[in-house]
Amino acid sequence: MSKIEYNDLSRAIIGGCIDVHRELGPGLLESVYEECLAFELQSRGLFVERQYELPVVYKDQVLSKTFVMDLIVNGLIVVELKAVQTLLPVREVQLLTYLRMARLKLGLLINFNVELMRDGIIRKINGYL
């Protein structure tokens, strides 16, 4: 997938986040935003996997534990959702770890508990696009 295609897809996801935030505003549970965002993205023709479980692989062994990613869109972009007062730096590290483990290139960390949605969006790249 080209850089332009990744940018177009991430722009569509961010547009969906903005629409959900305009409709609901801040202050709700993360699970509510997840449900609404999944609906919004699917209505735009995107393929959304929710609560995607990725097995932990350690020294080439698949273990019984899993990572659970909030959303994967079109099998390409991880979307991690939060609804918190302060977004801790560990959440960005967590997103990068998910990208690395899933061997995906692009992730979005979205915090819906903000006045302006643009203040709640962090984009992370695993490697180069």
MDTraj code that builds the backbone (N, CA, C; nanometers):
import mdtraj as md
import numpy as np

residues = "MET SER LYS ILE GLU TYR ASN ASP LEU SER ARG ALA ILE ILE GLY GLY CYS ILE ASP VAL HIS ARG GLU LEU GLY PRO GLY LEU LEU GLU SER VAL TYR GLU GLU CYS LEU ALA PHE GLU LEU GLN SER ARG GLY LEU PHE VAL GLU ARG GLN TYR GLU LEU PRO VAL VAL TYR LYS ASP GLN VAL LEU SER LYS THR PHE VAL MET ASP LEU ILE VAL ASN GLY LEU ILE VAL VAL GLU LEU LYS ALA VAL GLN THR LEU LEU PRO VAL ARG GLU VAL GLN LEU LEU THR TYR LEU ARG MET ALA ARG LEU LYS LEU GLY LEU LEU ILE ASN PHE ASN VAL GLU LEU MET ARG ASP GLY ILE ILE ARG LYS ILE ASN GLY TYR LEU".split()
xyz = np.array([
    [0.0850, -0.1174, 0.0000],
    [0.0000, 0.0000, 0.0000],
    [0.0898, 0.1240, 0.0000],
    [0.0539, 0.2224, -0.0759],
    [0.1367, 0.3429, -0.0888],
    [0.1118, 0.4388, 0.0274],
    [0.2033, 0.5329, 0.0429],
    [0.1909, 0.6351, 0.1457],
    [0.0618, 0.7143, 0.1277],
    [0.0273, 0.7443, 0.0051],
    [-0.0957, 0.8199, -0.0235],
    [-0.2185, 0.7405, 0.0210],
    [-0.2193, 0.6106, -0.0059],
    [-0.3335, 0.5268, 0.0338],
    [-0.3447, 0.5180, 0.1864],
    [-0.2305, 0.5055, 0.2559],
    [-0.2332, 0.5066, 0.4021],
    [-0.2882, 0.6389, 0.4539],
    [-0.2421, 0.7480, 0.3934],
    [-0.2887, 0.8803, 0.4362],
    [-0.4385, 0.8974, 0.4119],
    [-0.4865, 0.8494, 0.2971],
    [-0.6297, 0.8586, 0.2669],
    [-0.7123, 0.7776, 0.3666],
    [-0.6652, 0.6571, 0.3992],
    [-0.7373, 0.5727, 0.4938],
    [-0.7348, 0.6335, 0.6335],
    [-0.6194, 0.6836, 0.6763],
    [-0.6141, 0.7446, 0.8096],
    [-0.6994, 0.8710, 0.8147],
    [-0.7055, 0.9446, 0.7056],
    [-0.7910, 1.0638, 0.6988],
    [-0.9388, 1.0241, 0.7131],
    [-0.9770, 0.9141, 0.6508],
    [-1.1162, 0.8671, 0.6622],
    [-1.1475, 0.8250, 0.8058],
    [-1.0529, 0.7599, 0.8714],
    [-1.0732, 0.7183, 1.0107],
    [-1.0853, 0.8413, 1.1004],
    [-0.9956, 0.9376, 1.0819],
    [-0.9994, 1.0593, 1.1622],
    [-1.1298, 1.1345, 1.1377],
    [-1.1757, 1.1375, 1.0132],
    [-1.3050, 1.1999, 0.9827],
    [-1.4181, 1.1324, 1.0579],
    [-1.4137, 1.0007, 1.0668],
    [-1.5140, 0.9272, 1.1441],
    [-1.5068, 0.9624, 1.2917],
    [-1.3849, 0.9755, 1.3447],
    [-1.3672, 1.0141, 1.4853],
    [-1.4261, 1.1525, 1.5108],
    [-1.4004, 1.2439, 1.4192],
    [-1.4523, 1.3800, 1.4331],
    [-1.6049, 1.3785, 1.4323],
    [-1.6641, 1.3004, 1.3432],
    [-1.8111, 1.2931, 1.3382],
    [-1.8697, 1.2354, 1.4667],
    [-1.8073, 1.1295, 1.5186],
    [-1.8544, 1.0699, 1.6440],
    [-1.8413, 1.1716, 1.7575],
    [-1.7294, 1.2412, 1.7622],
    [-1.7058, 1.3384, 1.8686],
    [-1.8036, 1.4562, 1.8591],
    [-1.8324, 1.5002, 1.7374],
    [-1.9313, 1.6087, 1.7196],
    [-2.0687, 1.5662, 1.7708],
    [-2.1032, 1.4424, 1.7453],
    [-2.2354, 1.3916, 1.7842],
    [-2.2457, 1.3673, 1.9353],
    [-2.1403, 1.3090, 1.9939],
    [-2.1469, 1.2662, 2.1340],
    [-2.0761, 1.3594, 2.2315],
    [-1.9704, 1.4254, 2.1854],
    [-1.8900, 1.5088, 2.2745],
    [-1.8058, 1.4242, 2.3685],
    [-1.7304, 1.4898, 2.4569],
    [-1.6468, 1.4168, 2.5539],
    [-1.7302, 1.3682, 2.6724],
    [-1.6689, 1.2801, 2.7530],
    [-1.7293, 1.2428, 2.8803],
    [-1.7967, 1.1076, 2.8875],
    [-1.7923, 1.0304, 2.7799],
    [-1.8551, 0.8978, 2.7817],
    [-1.7498, 0.7889, 2.7992],
    [-1.7954, 0.6672, 2.8130],
    [-1.7043, 0.5537, 2.8260],
    [-1.6403, 0.5200, 2.6922],
    [-1.5191, 0.4684, 2.6986],
    [-1.4455, 0.4264, 2.5786],
    [-1.5271, 0.3278, 2.4949],
    [-1.5965, 0.2368, 2.5613],
    [-1.6736, 0.1353, 2.4890],
    [-1.7845, 0.1970, 2.4037],
    [-1.8405, 0.3081, 2.4479],
    [-1.9437, 0.3770, 2.3702],
    [-1.8819, 0.4351, 2.2428],
    [-1.7670, 0.4996, 2.2576],
    [-1.6995, 0.5560, 2.1411],
    [-1.6572, 0.4461, 2.0437],
    [-1.6133, 0.3327, 2.0973],
    [-1.5730, 0.2218, 2.0109],
    [-1.6906, 0.1724, 1.9272],
    [-1.8026, 0.1527, 1.9919],
    [-1.9229, 0.1051, 1.9218],
    [-1.9644, 0.2036, 1.8122],
    [-1.9674, 0.3309, 1.8475],
    [-2.0111, 0.4336, 1.7519],
    [-1.9114, 0.4513, 1.6386],
    [-1.7815, 0.4497, 1.6705],
    [-1.6809, 0.4655, 1.5662],
    [-1.6821, 0.3457, 1.4711],
    [-1.6955, 0.2262, 1.5238],
    [-1.7034, 0.1084, 1.4372],
    [-1.8218, 0.1217, 1.3420],
    [-1.9355, 0.1615, 1.3943],
    [-2.0546, 0.1823, 1.3105],
    [-2.0271, 0.2878, 1.2039],
    [-1.9682, 0.4003, 1.2448],
    [-1.9395, 0.5107, 1.1523],
    [-1.8455, 0.4667, 1.0397],
    [-1.7407, 0.3963, 1.0753],
    [-1.6441, 0.3531, 0.9738],
    [-1.7035, 0.2482, 0.8805],
    [-1.7816, 0.1569, 0.9355],
    [-1.8472, 0.0562, 0.8518],
    [-1.9464, 0.1205, 0.7571],
    [-2.0149, 0.2244, 0.8033],
    [-2.1110, 0.2931, 0.7163],
    [-2.0397, 0.3664, 0.6027],
    [-1.9105, 0.3894, 0.6193],
    [-1.8289, 0.4514, 0.5136],
    [-1.7638, 0.3472, 0.4236],
    [-1.8001, 0.2204, 0.4438],
    [-1.7498, 0.1140, 0.3583],
    [-1.6168, 0.0553, 0.4012],
    [-1.5728, 0.0847, 0.5229],
    [-1.4461, 0.0311, 0.5717],
    [-1.4705, -0.0986, 0.6475],
    [-1.3721, -0.1866, 0.6435],
    [-1.3799, -0.3139, 0.7156],
    [-1.3176, -0.2932, 0.8534],
    [-1.3966, -0.3174, 0.9583],
    [-1.3529, -0.2905, 1.0950],
    [-1.3581, -0.4189, 1.1770],
    [-1.2450, -0.4504, 1.2408],
    [-1.2394, -0.5619, 1.3347],
    [-1.2268, -0.5017, 1.4743],
    [-1.3165, -0.5420, 1.5635],
    [-1.3179, -0.4886, 1.7006],
    [-1.2593, -0.5890, 1.7984],
    [-1.1915, -0.5340, 1.9001],
    [-1.1319, -0.6160, 2.0061],
    [-1.0517, -0.7323, 1.9459],
    [-0.9651, -0.6965, 1.8550],
    [-0.8849, -0.7945, 1.7808],
    [-0.7769, -0.8527, 1.8713],
    [-0.7768, -0.9835, 1.8851],
    [-0.6792, -1.0511, 1.9709],
    [-0.5591, -1.0952, 1.8899],
    [-0.4430, -1.0554, 1.9378],
    [-0.3165, -1.0911, 1.8744],
    [-0.2364, -1.1734, 1.9742],
    [-0.2008, -1.2962, 1.9377],
    [-0.1283, -1.3805, 2.0329],
    [0.0102, -1.3239, 2.0646],
    [0.0536, -1.3475, 2.1875],
    [0.1885, -1.3101, 2.2281],
    [0.2835, -1.4185, 2.1793],
    [0.3854, -1.3761, 2.1051],
    [0.4877, -1.4695, 2.0576],
    [0.6176, -1.4319, 2.1262],
    [0.6740, -1.5274, 2.1969],
    [0.7970, -1.5046, 2.2700],
    [0.8961, -1.6138, 2.2327],
    [1.0107, -1.5731, 2.1789],
    [1.1149, -1.6673, 2.1346],
    [1.0547, -1.7754, 2.0441],
    [0.9783, -1.7283, 1.9464],
    [0.9146, -1.8130, 1.8459],
    [0.8090, -1.9079, 1.9022],
    [0.7653, -1.8860, 2.0245],
    [0.6603, -1.9668, 2.0845],
    [0.5336, -1.8827, 2.0999],
    [0.4222, -1.9360, 2.0527],
    [0.2939, -1.8692, 2.0707],
    [0.2445, -1.9028, 2.2109],
    [0.2267, -1.7994, 2.2918],
    [0.1846, -1.8192, 2.4301],
    [0.0332, -1.8049, 2.4427],
    [-0.0176, -1.8358, 2.5594],
    [-0.1636, -1.8324, 2.5788],
    [-0.2169, -1.6908, 2.5974],
    [-0.1328, -1.5954, 2.6298],
    [-0.1764, -1.4564, 2.6474],
    [-0.1941, -1.3884, 2.5120],
    [-0.2799, -1.2870, 2.5096],
    [-0.3014, -1.2124, 2.3861],
    [-0.2994, -1.0627, 2.4143],
    [-0.2645, -0.9860, 2.3112],
    [-0.2846, -0.8423, 2.3119],
    [-0.4233, -0.8210, 2.2531],
    [-0.4955, -0.7233, 2.3043],
    [-0.6268, -0.6934, 2.2484],
    [-0.6249, -0.5497, 2.1971],
    [-0.6361, -0.5368, 2.0653],
    [-0.6372, -0.4056, 2.0020],
    [-0.7819, -0.3627, 1.9822],
    [-0.8105, -0.2360, 2.0068],
    [-0.9484, -0.1885, 1.9990],
    [-1.0078, -0.2087, 1.8598],
    [-0.9425, -0.1520, 1.7581],
    [-0.9916, -0.1640, 1.6202],
    [-0.8748, -0.1854, 1.5244],
    [-0.9003, -0.2643, 1.4227],
    [-0.8112, -0.2699, 1.3073],
    [-0.8990, -0.2393, 1.1860],
    [-0.8568, -0.1411, 1.1083],
    [-0.9374, -0.0942, 0.9956],
    [-0.8724, -0.1391, 0.8655],
    [-0.9525, -0.2072, 0.7839],
    [-0.9087, -0.2616, 0.6544],
    [-0.7844, -0.3493, 0.6674],
    [-0.7652, -0.4083, 0.7836],
    [-0.6513, -0.4955, 0.8065],
    [-0.5178, -0.4238, 0.8037],
    [-0.5194, -0.2900, 0.8111],
    [-0.3967, -0.2119, 0.7917],
    [-0.3631, -0.1146, 0.9037],
    [-0.4635, -0.0562, 0.9657],
    [-0.4390, 0.0498, 1.0634],
    [-0.4987, 0.0111, 1.1981],
    [-0.4141, 0.0163, 1.3017],
    [-0.4586, -0.0089, 1.4383],
    [-0.5133, 0.1227, 1.4934],
    [-0.6310, 0.1164, 1.5556],
    [-0.6903, 0.2339, 1.6189],
    [-0.7133, 0.1990, 1.7655],
    [-0.6405, 0.2676, 1.8517],
    [-0.6557, 0.2499, 1.9958],
    [-0.7343, 0.3682, 2.0494],
    [-0.8391, 0.3394, 2.1233],
    [-0.9295, 0.4431, 2.1727],
    [-0.9134, 0.4626, 2.3226],
    [-0.9230, 0.5879, 2.3633],
    [-0.9204, 0.6236, 2.5048],
    [-1.0267, 0.7294, 2.5292],
    [-1.0671, 0.7408, 2.6543],
    [-1.1580, 0.8459, 2.6983],
    [-1.1096, 0.8883, 2.8364],
    [-0.9932, 0.9537, 2.8383],
    [-0.9255, 0.9864, 2.9635],
    [-0.8939, 1.1347, 2.9715],
    [-0.8763, 1.1818, 3.0946],
    [-0.8419, 1.3217, 3.1171],
    [-0.7033, 1.3536, 3.0617],
    [-0.6068, 1.2654, 3.0914],
    [-0.4693, 1.2848, 3.0469],
    [-0.4210, 1.1583, 2.9783],
    [-0.3712, 1.1733, 2.8589],
    [-0.3184, 1.0601, 2.7836],
    [-0.1722, 1.0401, 2.8227],
    [-0.1431, 0.9304, 2.8876],
    [-0.0075, 0.9023, 2.9346],
    [0.0803, 0.8547, 2.8190],
    [0.2107, 0.8880, 2.8233],
    [0.3037, 0.8457, 2.7174],
    [0.3096, 0.6937, 2.6981],
    [0.2805, 0.6172, 2.8021],
    [0.2837, 0.4716, 2.7900],
    [0.1837, 0.4217, 2.6852],
    [0.0775, 0.4967, 2.6620],
    [-0.0220, 0.4563, 2.5615],
    [0.0357, 0.4632, 2.4203],
    [0.1230, 0.5612, 2.3959],
    [0.1901, 0.5702, 2.2662],
    [0.2864, 0.4526, 2.2473],
    [0.3564, 0.4173, 2.3535],
    [0.4472, 0.3026, 2.3495],
    [0.3672, 0.1746, 2.3257],
    [0.2533, 0.1634, 2.3911],
    [0.1663, 0.0469, 2.3729],
    [0.1230, 0.0347, 2.2267],
    [0.0843, 0.1452, 2.1651],
    [0.0430, 0.1433, 2.0252],
    [0.1577, 0.0985, 1.9357],
    [0.2767, 0.1505, 1.9592],
    [0.3933, 0.1092, 1.8793],
    [0.4228, -0.0399, 1.8972],
    [0.4049, -0.0902, 2.0185],
    [0.4250, -0.2333, 2.0427],
    [0.3227, -0.3153, 1.9651],
    [0.1962, -0.2733, 1.9666],
    [0.0933, -0.3421, 1.8891],
    [0.1293, -0.3436, 1.7406],
    [0.1746, -0.2298, 1.6899],
    [0.2117, -0.2227, 1.5483],
    [0.3249, -0.3194, 1.5167],
    [0.4233, -0.3200, 1.6023],
    [0.5383, -0.4090, 1.5806],
    [0.4955, -0.5563, 1.5858],
    [0.4188, -0.5924, 1.6885],
    [0.3760, -0.7317, 1.7049],
    [0.2832, -0.7772, 1.5924],
    [0.1989, -0.6866, 1.5443],
    [0.1039, -0.7201, 1.4373],
    [0.1667, -0.7028, 1.2989],
    [0.2883, -0.6488, 1.2956],
    [0.3594, -0.6203, 1.1701],
    [0.2776, -0.5275, 1.0797],
    [0.2226, -0.4235, 1.1440],
    [0.1477, -0.3218, 1.0712],
    [0.2253, -0.1907, 1.0760],
    [0.1971, -0.1038, 0.9828],
    [0.2772, 0.0177, 0.9681],
    [0.2206, 0.1422, 1.0348],
    [0.0891, 0.1509, 1.0491],
    [0.0304, 0.2764, 1.0945],
    [-0.0715, 0.2538, 1.2046],
    [-0.0683, 0.3407, 1.3049],
    [-0.1638, 0.3340, 1.4140],
    [-0.2104, 0.4724, 1.4546],
    [-0.3318, 0.4777, 1.5051],
    [-0.3888, 0.6022, 1.5558],
    [-0.4297, 0.5810, 1.7008],
    [-0.3874, 0.6725, 1.7863],
    [-0.4287, 0.6736, 1.9253],
    [-0.5259, 0.7899, 1.9387],
    [-0.6491, 0.7586, 1.9738],
    [-0.7558, 0.8580, 1.9757],
    [-0.8100, 0.8726, 2.1175],
    [-0.8046, 0.9951, 2.1710],
    [-0.8639, 1.0242, 2.3011],
    [-0.9880, 1.1099, 2.2787],
    [-1.1038, 1.0549, 2.3111],
    [-1.2297, 1.1254, 2.2897],
    [-1.2632, 1.2243, 2.4023],
    [-1.1883, 1.2201, 2.5110],
    [-1.2192, 1.3082, 2.6237],
    [-1.1449, 1.4420, 2.6107],
    [-1.1679, 1.5097, 2.4988],
    [-1.1084, 1.6397, 2.4698],
    [-1.2172, 1.7315, 2.4160],
    [-1.1947, 1.8612, 2.4275],
    [-1.2910, 1.9572, 2.3740],
    [-1.2884, 1.9583, 2.2213],
    [-1.1675, 1.9588, 2.1640],
    [-1.1504, 1.9572, 2.0188],
    [-1.0842, 1.8255, 1.9789],
    [-1.1456, 1.7540, 1.8879],
    [-1.0959, 1.6220, 1.8502],
    [-0.9512, 1.6266, 1.8014],
    [-0.9125, 1.7347, 1.7326],
    [-0.7746, 1.7418, 1.6814],
    [-0.6717, 1.7336, 1.7937],
    [-0.7116, 1.7699, 1.9158],
    [-0.6214, 1.7617, 2.0309],
    [-0.6125, 1.6205, 2.0874],
    [-0.6944, 1.5298, 2.0385],
    [-0.6964, 1.3935, 2.0907],
    [-0.6451, 1.2897, 1.9930],
    [-0.5736, 1.3326, 1.8876],
    [-0.5283, 1.2387, 1.7839],
    [-0.3764, 1.2316, 1.7820],
    [-0.3247, 1.1103, 1.7950],
    [-0.1815, 1.0858, 1.7823],
    [-0.1630, 0.9782, 1.6760],
    [-0.0771, 1.0053, 1.5810],
    [-0.0489, 0.9130, 1.4706],
    [0.0903, 0.8561, 1.4896],
    [0.1026, 0.7251, 1.4841],
    [0.2323, 0.6584, 1.5019],
    [0.2613, 0.5694, 1.3820],
    [0.3880, 0.5710, 1.3412],
    [0.4320, 0.4915, 1.2273],
    [0.5354, 0.3907, 1.2761],
    [0.5190, 0.2670, 1.2332],
    [0.6136, 0.1607, 1.2615],
    [0.7033, 0.1457, 1.1393],
    [0.8217, 0.2032, 1.1446],
    [0.9104, 0.2016, 1.0273],
    [0.8808, 0.3193, 0.9378],
    [0.8816, 0.2948, 0.8084],
    [0.8597, 0.4007, 0.7106],
    [0.7354, 0.3711, 0.6296],
    [0.6692, 0.4771, 0.5848],
    [0.5552, 0.4637, 0.4934],
    [0.5973, 0.5016, 0.3548],
])
top = md.Topology()
chain = top.add_chain()
for i, resn in enumerate(residues, 1):
    res = top.add_residue(resn, chain, resSeq=i)
    for name in ("N", "CA", "C"):
        top.add_atom(name, md.element.get_by_symbol(name[0]), res)
traj = md.Trajectory(xyz[None], top)
